[in-house]
């Protein structure tokens, strides 16, 4: 279980030190679970938070999400990719 890691698509009004970047993705082409969009979003964001905690971070700022759809032939599905900057509050 991860501690309460703050995530935001913007910046925060606190002093912080940048620890590095974190990223994760989910591809329905490779993975069959989870099924719903909400579950996929939760899966990816939880992995980002786990990564940030391992780095000793308190927050992830400037988080970005990108979804790609693949369709045609025998392969169909989607991928959700997310990344952000891990910071530690001073």
Secondary structure, 3 states (H helix, E strand, C coil): CCCCCEECCCCCCCCEEEEEEEEEEEECCCCCCCCCHHHHHHHHHHHHHHHHHHCCCCEEEEEEEEEEEECCCCCCEEEEEEEEEEEEEC
